[in-house]
Amino acid sequence: YLTCGETAIPAHELRRKITDLEAPVQDRKVTGFQFEFNTLNSVSKSVCSEDIEYSQESPVAWKNRYKDRFPYSVNHIHISGRTSENGNDYFNASLINSYSSEQSFIAAQSP
């Protein structure tokens, strides 16, 4: 799994963190929010192209509502009770870890 910086923020420090991120980054013409977004965006582009093969393969590719959004192969969801034959156990969603536990959330495309 890819980790990109420290993401845990104690609740009592949240206002200070937001204020810090709203300020311009030293020696750059962007805010802290923009800088972090650009950093994550540059990392995720290289990862996405290498790790979405399963969701683009036949027989599951037709199940993707959007042709430019795919779950990672390592954490896409399998529907239990269905066979993996012909992609019957696939839908376009991913299990997402929280800061305190693994596979806490499901991220899916719009209904």
Secondary structure, 3 states (H helix, E strand, C coil): CCCCCCCCCCHHHHHHHHHHHHCECCCCCCEHHHHHHHHHHHHHHHHHCCCCHHHHCCCCHHHCCCCCCCCCCCCEEECCCCCCHHHCCEEEEEEECCCCCCCCEEEECCC
